[in-house]
Amino acid sequence: MSQTAARNLGPATALTCRECGESYDLGPHYACELCFGPLEVSYDHTGVTREQIESGPRNIWRYRGLLPVPTNVTDTPNTEPGFTRLVRADNLAESLGLRSLWVKDDSGNPTHSFKDRVVAVALAAARELGFKVLACPSTGNLANAVAAAAARAGIRSAVFVPSDLERQKIVTTAVYGGTFVTVDGNYDDVNRLASEIAGEQDDWAFVNVNVRPYYAEGSKTIGYEIAEQLGWRLPEQIVIPIASGSQLTKIDKAFQEFIKLGLVEDRPYKIFGAQATGCSPVSAAFKAGHDVVQPVKPDTIAKSLAIGNPADGPYVLDAVRRTGGAIEDVSDEEIVDSIGLLARTEGIFGETAGGVTLGALRKLLASGVLDPEAETVFINSGDGLKTLDAVAPVAVPSANIAPTLEAFRKAGLA
Amino acid sequence: MSSISVRIPTILRSYTGGEAEVKATGSTVREVVADLDANYSGIAARILDDNGKIRRFVNVYVGEEDVRFADGLDTPTPDGAQISIIPAVAGG
């Protein structure tokens, strides 16, 4: 693996420990050598303007001046995720009694989840750092994204998933080729295995392990896009699903960067987190007033959020409390109900994580924590086609009839 | 005294002369960490915080079990057990 000092990672300047502040040169590091704390990319990106961004491509690379990627990132084969639609959800808003509601629909990415964003950034950085293989432990969406991005880049992928994953996610990973391993264990077991393999395979970039500081920055683009698509302003409330917690903390980072760069007005916003009750360690810590997160063993249909030991849990608690938000969790029944509500009101088929997020929004609204008058955005992070089993029992045809007009009339369908 | 095999993460291998796996003794995780420190001076302070607890961003496993689900530093380490020390900052 390349150990040269000169790296073209655009505006990135260093890696800094979030816990103790120790600084490291840009390189294949992810945990602080002193305290094991997570390393975070530091930047010099002064001078980025709205005009520069608006003149860029209609994908995440329009924000390349704010990401740890080479300045010529668009010259090498990669996926072009992002700039997914921000849907004004008037029907859903009316049914819930909200004044202004938007859905950031990230099912529109190349492999149908927000993971294409983080993987595209990880791939660009991994190449620059000299890695040869793109790898990950995954609950499914990341598996799809890594396998597809590696195929596009013409490099090997190595993907590890729990063996009980949804069939749709198995097929939509295997189809891209590469090394694809199902592991007898839950996600946290797979994650541990990946960390151990990463310690042995020097030229494997586990995107969410040893390349995680770069990878995680990709989630900032969700926040950038929401602000830009709202007409260069921040929403007043945003509801975000929590798995590892990285997406939530990076959307917060994106909003803070836009404020510091003067790209949006500095006004308060509240961040709300959403978990499934069957895997709710961060929600439980929030409700108990704790600042540490006790790991749990997940049991929920929202498998893409089933991380029992969330790496960014403490930082989620910080961001939510700092902005005056809250964290809520919802049952499997509430998840299925909210998937249906989003589909019926807005024509958007979200995956279980989307059901978790809308479900939490509804619960926070009902308990008076969410302000119905404030402009609100929630994230649908993936596509319902990947979690068909969750809704299959309730999503059924209205009738089955013979191909005759008589049968149609008899069935009372007019 | 139990004989334990300990997997060392990359960022601690400067203490073990580059070794990815070392032997230690002890009947609990706490004793194993103390024994490691006797042989690789300073390594315990990387794993444990100033209050002697496992650092927030360190996961310790006995076999496949995260000791936070067991008895933490008091988790027993039977003879022949495999301990893994792994940075917690991963996943998602």
HADDOCK unambig.tbl for C-alpha pairs under 7 A between the chains (distance, minus, plus):
assign (segid A and resid 31 and name CA) (segid B and resid 87 and name CA) 6.79 0.50 0.50
assign (segid A and resid 31 and name CA) (segid B and resid 89 and name CA) 6.73 0.50 0.50
assign (segid A and resid 33 and name CA) (segid B and resid 11 and name CA) 5.74 0.50 0.50
assign (segid A and resid 34 and name CA) (segid B and resid 46 and name CA) 6.34 0.50 0.50
assign (segid A and resid 35 and name CA) (segid B and resid 46 and name CA) 6.22 0.50 0.50
assign (segid A and resid 36 and name CA) (segid B and resid 57 and name CA) 5.51 0.50 0.50
assign (segid A and resid 36 and name CA) (segid B and resid 58 and name CA) 6.47 0.50 0.50
assign (segid A and resid 36 and name CA) (segid B and resid 87 and name CA) 6.11 0.50 0.50
assign (segid A and resid 37 and name CA) (segid B and resid 57 and name CA) 5.70 0.50 0.50
assign (segid A and resid 38 and name CA) (segid B and resid 89 and name CA) 5.80 0.50 0.50
assign (segid A and resid 191 and name CA) (segid B and resid 91 and name CA) 6.11 0.50 0.50
assign (segid A and resid 195 and name CA) (segid B and resid 86 and name CA) 6.99 0.50 0.50
assign (segid A and resid 199 and name CA) (segid B and resid 9 and name CA) 6.48 0.50 0.50
assign (segid A and resid 199 and name CA) (segid B and resid 10 and name CA) 5.75 0.50 0.50
assign (segid A and resid 208 and name CA) (segid B and resid 90 and name CA) 5.90 0.50 0.50
assign (segid A and resid 208 and name CA) (segid B and resid 91 and name CA) 5.14 0.50 0.50
assign (segid A and resid 208 and name CA) (segid B and resid 92 and name CA) 6.57 0.50 0.50
assign (segid A and resid 209 and name CA) (segid B and resid 90 and name CA) 4.61 0.50 0.50
assign (segid A and resid 209 and name CA) (segid B and resid 91 and name CA) 6.11 0.50 0.50
assign (segid A and resid 243 and name CA) (segid B and resid 92 and name CA) 6.12 0.50 0.50
assign (segid A and resid 244 and name CA) (segid B and resid 91 and name CA) 6.48 0.50 0.50
assign (segid A and resid 244 and name CA) (segid B and resid 92 and name CA) 4.57 0.50 0.50
assign (segid A and resid 311 and name CA) (segid B and resid 88 and name CA) 6.25 0.50 0.50
assign (segid A and resid 311 and name CA) (segid B and resid 89 and name CA) 5.09 0.50 0.50
assign (segid A and resid 311 and name CA) (segid B and resid 90 and name CA) 6.07 0.50 0.50
assign (segid A and resid 311 and name CA) (segid B and resid 91 and name CA) 6.89 0.50 0.50
